[in-house]
């Protein structure tokens, strides 16, 4: 019985989006590994934005740096 955990930042994912994630993960396991959907469990965990990091930075700062870099790239 597969158990899939999906972690996302808590930024307002709608119930419809979460349902789509659950369906997509379930369908993927059925298609690739022939796992029965009735025995596939999907857990969505929402993490506070300040508890998420990437590239050695809190995600807000990382996104700010990406945005600043994108603006610099379009300035010329």
Secondary structure, DSSP 8 states (H G I E B T S, - for coil): --EEEEEEESS---HHHHHHHHHHHHHHHHHHH---GGG-EEEEEEE-GGG-EETTEEHHHHHHHHHHHHHHHHH-
